[in-house]
Amino acid sequence: MKKANLFLIAASALFLLVLPQFLKNYGIYLMSYWLVFVLAIMGLNLTVGYAGQKSLGHAAFFGLGAYAVAILLKAGFSWWLGLPVGMLVCFATGIVLGFPALRVQTIYLAFATLGFNTAIWLVMRNEEWLTGGTYGMNNIPRPSLFGVSLDSNLRYYYFILAVVLVFALLLAGLLRSPWGKAFTALRDNPIRAESLGVDIRNYTLLSFAIGAVYAGVAGALFASLVQYIEPGPFAVGVSIMMYLMVVVGGPGYFLGPVLGAAVGVVLPEWARDVPGVADWYLPLFGAMVVLMMIWLPDGLLSLPDRLKAKRDSKLASAKRAAAVSSMGLQS
């Protein structure tokens, strides 16, 4: 990771540590909600941005993590047992979902993952004996850490922030390892990657499984944040929104989920309270995303690279013009 990125991450972490002290209760809750989606989008960015797979089923893993914690808490078990159980369920399910990626690609894989999300959502909605169905599950408690209760929004915010930072560091280490290089090779050219000894099958399955674990952890945090879950937040529309967050932030950029989740979670909430915009914030938000996709198809974080490429192109053109001019003078 570049030193500039490390400095930016450190500065952002310091900002996020200080910011809640100046926010009201709802502001703290909204920041916690945003961080939950940052963590979920990190996993989807690994699957989509780094490994090059198309997935519209990420909200299903988000829901599996949430329901795993909620069901085990209802049965009398600890939140700290529900978290690893949810991670294991998501990892195993992610591997299963990865198998279609070995057979189909592009839009066909997207439809397969969309169908998977729909199937999981139907289970959440119809199996009332397990999930509560459309009535949902309420009174989901927040965990305690070393005997300290995390019931207050501020304490739980800092807990979520710590979890996100830990998983961000783990992801950074993964991307710098040979595994990370294999994922990007799989994205750029699968045939060439296989010729260089990359096991296409295993890395495709791992990209889905690891991404699913990140979504599962985010779901567990989400369940205790809102303290009530029902199938709605885990429907196909949420998966599409998550995919949009990856695209807006910049697929394959480490900080893309931070910016993408801010655009998808914080910006609409802010726009909803702006006078003159409140009644039109959804159409305006959609139009903004469409325009951005036209001018910045690689996401907001691709803007510095595009400006640099444009500047380098101008310099190269100037050098060629100077070389042609000097040759003309010599002749």
C-alpha positions in Angstrom: 0.0 0.0 0.0 1.3 3.4 -0.9 2.5 5.8 1.9 -0.1 8.4 0.7 -2.9 5.8 1.3 -1.5 4.9 4.7 -1.5 8.6 5.7 -5.0 9.1 4.4 -6.3 6.0 6.3 -4.6 7.2 9.5 -6.0 10.7 9.1 -9.5 9.3 8.4 -9.3 7.1 11.4 -8.4 10.0 13.6 -11.2 12.1 12.1 -13.7 9.3 12.8 -12.5 9.0 16.4 -13.1 12.7 17.1 -16.2 13.4 14.9 -18.8 11.6 17.2 -18.0 14.0 20.0 -19.7 16.8 18.0 -22.7 14.8 16.8 -26.1 14.2 18.3 -27.5 10.8 18.9 -29.0 10.3 15.4 -25.7 11.5 13.8 -23.8 8.8 15.8 -26.3 6.2 14.7 -26.0 7.3 11.0 -22.2 7.1 11.2 -22.5 3.6 12.7 -24.9 2.6 9.9 -22.4 3.9 7.3 -19.5 2.0 8.9 -21.5 -1.2 8.8 -22.0 -0.8 5.0 -18.3 0.1 4.6 -17.4 -3.3 6.0 -20.0 -5.1 3.9 -18.8 -3.3 0.7 -15.2 -4.2 1.5 -16.1 -7.8 1.0 -18.0 -7.1 -2.2 -15.1 -5.0 -3.5 -12.9 -8.0 -3.1 -15.2 -10.2 -5.0 -16.1 -7.7 -7.7 -13.3 -5.1 -7.8 -10.3 -7.3 -7.2 -11.3 -10.8 -8.4 -13.5 -9.5 -11.2 -16.6 -11.6 -10.4 -20.2 -10.3 -10.9 -22.3 -10.7 -7.8 -25.8 -9.4 -7.0 -26.3 -11.6 -4.0 -24.3 -9.8 -1.3 -27.3 -8.7 0.7 -28.1 -12.4 1.3 -24.7 -12.8 3.2 -25.5 -9.6 5.0 -28.8 -11.1 6.2 -27.2 -14.5 7.0 -24.8 -12.8 9.5 -27.6 -10.8 11.0 -30.0 -13.7 11.4 -27.3 -16.0 12.7 -26.6 -13.6 15.6 -30.3 -12.9 16.3 -31.3 -16.5 16.3 -28.5 -17.6 18.6 -29.2 -14.7 21.0 -32.9 -15.7 21.0 -31.8 -19.2 21.9 -29.8 -17.9 24.9 -26.3 -18.0 23.4 -23.7 -15.1 23.5 -23.3 -12.6 20.8 -19.7 -13.6 20.7 -20.7 -17.1 19.7 -23.2 -15.9 17.1 -20.5 -13.9 15.3 -18.2 -16.8 14.4 -21.1 -19.0 13.6 -22.4 -16.3 11.2 -18.9 -16.0 9.7 -18.7 -19.8 9.2 -22.2 -20.0 7.6 -21.3 -17.1 5.2 -18.0 -18.7 4.3 -19.6 -22.0 3.5 -22.4 -20.4 1.6 -20.0 -18.2 -0.3 -18.1 -21.2 -1.5 -21.4 -22.7 -2.7 -22.3 -19.5 -4.5 -18.9 -19.4 -6.1 -19.5 -22.7 -8.1 -21.7 -21.0 -10.7 -18.8 -18.6 -11.4 -16.8 -21.7 -12.5 -19.3 -22.3 -15.3 -20.7 -18.9 -16.3 -19.5 -15.3 -16.3 -20.6 -11.7 -16.8 -24.3 -11.1 -16.9 -25.2 -14.8 -16.5 -23.3 -15.0 -13.2 -25.0 -11.8 -12.0 -28.4 -13.5 -12.7 -27.3 -16.6 -10.8 -26.3 -14.6 -7.8 -29.5 -12.6 -8.0 -31.5 -15.8 -7.9 -29.5 -17.0 -4.9 -30.4 -13.7 -3.1 -34.0 -14.1 -3.9 -34.0 -17.7 -2.5 -32.4 -16.7 0.7 -34.8 -13.8 1.1 -37.8 -16.1 0.6 -36.5 -18.4 3.4 -36.1 -15.4 5.7 -39.7 -14.2 4.9 -41.5 -17.6 4.9 -39.8 -19.6 7.6 -41.5 -17.9 10.6 -40.6 -20.6 13.1 -36.9 -19.7 12.6 -36.7 -16.1 11.4 -40.0 -14.5 12.5 -41.0 -14.0 8.9 -42.4 -10.6 8.0 -42.8 -9.9 11.7 -39.1 -10.0 12.2 -37.0 -10.4 15.3 -36.8 -7.6 17.9 -35.1 -6.8 21.1 -31.7 -7.9 19.7 -29.2 -6.9 22.4 -25.8 -5.3 21.9 -22.7 -7.2 23.1 -20.6 -6.5 26.1 -16.8 -6.2 25.8 -14.6 -7.2 28.8 -17.6 -6.5 31.0 -18.4 -3.1 29.5 -21.8 -2.7 28.1 -22.0 -1.4 24.5 -25.7 -0.4 24.8 -25.1 3.3 24.2 -24.9 4.5 20.6 -21.5 6.2 21.2 -19.8 3.1 22.7 -21.3 0.8 20.0 -20.1 3.3 17.3 -16.5 3.0 18.6 -16.9 -0.8 18.7 -18.0 -0.9 15.1 -15.2 1.4 14.1 -12.6 -0.8 15.8 -14.0 -3.9 14.0 -14.0 -2.1 10.6 -10.3 -1.0 11.1 -9.3 -4.6 12.1 -10.9 -6.1 9.0 -9.5 -3.3 6.8 -6.0 -4.1 8.0 -6.7 -7.8 7.4 -7.9 -7.0 3.9 -4.9 -4.8 3.2 -2.6 -7.6 4.3 -4.5 -10.1 2.1 -4.2 -7.8 -1.0 -0.4 -7.4 -0.5 0.1 -11.2 -0.2 0.4 -13.6 -3.1 -3.4 -14.2 -2.7 -4.1 -10.6 -3.5 -1.9 -10.8 -6.6 -3.7 -13.9 -7.7 -7.1 -12.2 -7.3 -6.1 -9.3 -9.5 -4.5 -11.7 -12.1 -7.9 -13.6 -12.1 -9.7 -10.3 -12.8 -7.3 -9.0 -15.5 -6.9 -12.2 -17.6 -8.0 -15.6 -16.2 -6.4 -17.5 -19.1 -3.0 -15.9 -18.5 -3.4 -16.3 -14.8 -4.0 -20.0 -15.2 -1.0 -20.3 -17.5 1.1 -18.8 -14.7 0.0 -21.4 -12.2 -2.9 -19.6 -10.5 -5.6 -22.1 -9.5 -8.6 -20.4 -11.1 -11.1 -22.7 -9.3 -9.9 -22.2 -5.8 -9.3 -18.4 -6.0 -12.8 -17.9 -7.6 -14.4 -19.7 -4.7 -12.3 -17.9 -2.1 -13.2 -14.5 -3.6 -16.9 -15.3 -2.9 -16.2 -16.9 0.5 -14.0 -14.1 1.9 -16.3 -11.4 0.6 -19.3 -13.3 2.2 -17.5 -13.3 5.6 -17.1 -9.6 5.5 -20.8 -9.2 4.8 -21.7 -11.6 7.5 -19.7 -9.7 10.1 -21.4 -6.5 8.9 -24.8 -8.2 9.3 -24.0 -9.2 12.8 -23.1 -5.6 13.7 -26.2 -4.4 11.9 -28.5 -6.6 13.8 -27.4 -5.2 17.2 -27.2 -1.7 15.8 -30.9 -1.5 14.8 -32.0 -4.2 17.4 -34.7 -5.4 15.0 -34.4 -7.3 11.8 -36.9 -8.4 9.1 -36.3 -9.6 5.5 -36.6 -6.1 3.9 -32.9 -4.9 4.4 -31.6 -8.1 2.7 -33.7 -8.1 -0.5 -32.3 -8.0 -4.0 -32.7 -4.2 -4.2 -30.2 -3.9 -1.3 -27.7 -6.1 -3.2 -28.1 -3.9 -6.3 -27.5 -0.8 -4.1 -24.4 -2.5 -2.6 -23.0 -3.2 -6.1 -23.7 0.4 -7.0 -21.7 1.6 -4.0 -18.7 -0.5 -5.2 -19.0 1.0 -8.7 -19.5 4.6 -7.4 -16.5 4.4 -5.1 -14.3 2.7 -7.5 -14.0 -1.1 -8.0 -10.5 -2.3 -7.2 -9.6 0.8 -5.1 -9.0 0.0 -1.4 -10.8 3.1 -0.2 -13.6 2.7 -2.7 -16.0 1.2 -0.1 -15.5 4.2 2.2 -16.6 6.7 -0.5 -19.2 4.5 -2.1 -21.0 3.8 1.2 -20.9 7.5 2.0 -22.6 8.3 -1.3 -25.1 5.5 -0.9 -25.9 5.9 2.8 -24.9 9.3 4.1 -25.6 11.5 1.1 -29.3 10.5 0.6 -29.9 11.1 4.3 -28.4 14.5 4.1 -30.2 15.4 0.9 -33.5 14.4 2.4 -33.3 17.2 5.0 -32.2 19.9 2.6 -35.0 22.4 1.8 -36.1 22.3 -1.8 -34.3 18.9 -2.3 -36.2 16.8 0.2 -39.0 15.9 -2.3 -36.6 15.2 -5.2 -33.6 13.7 -3.5 -34.1 10.2 -4.9 -34.4 11.3 -8.6 -31.5 13.7 -8.1 -29.4 11.0 -6.5 -30.2 8.6 -9.4 -29.4 11.3 -12.0 -26.1 12.1 -10.3 -25.1 8.4 -10.4 -26.0 8.1 -14.0 -24.0 11.1 -15.0 -21.1 9.9 -12.9 -21.1 6.6 -14.6 -20.9 8.4 -18.0 -18.0 10.6 -17.1 -16.3 8.3 -14.5 -17.1 4.7 -15.3 -14.3 3.5 -13.0 -15.7 5.3 -9.9 -14.9 8.5 -8.1 -11.5 7.3 -6.9 -10.4 6.9 -10.6 -10.5 10.7 -11.0 -6.8 11.3 -9.9 -5.7 8.5 -12.3 -7.7 10.0 -15.1 -6.2 13.4 -14.5 -2.7 12.0 -14.3 -3.2 10.1 -17.6 -4.6 13.2 -19.3 -1.6 15.3 -18.1 0.9 12.6 -19.2 -0.8 12.4 -22.6 -0.5 16.2 -23.0 3.2 16.1 -22.0 3.8 13.2 -24.5 2.1 15.2 -27.2 4.1 18.3 -26.5 7.3 16.3 -26.6 6.4 14.7 -29.9 5.5 18.2 -31.3 8.8 19.6 -30.1 10.7 16.6 -31.6 9.0 17.1 -35.0 9.7 20.8 -34.9 13.4 20.3 -34.1 13.7 17.8 -37.0 12.1 20.3 -39.3 14.6 23.0 -38.3 17.5 20.7 -38.7 16.4 19.8 -42.3 
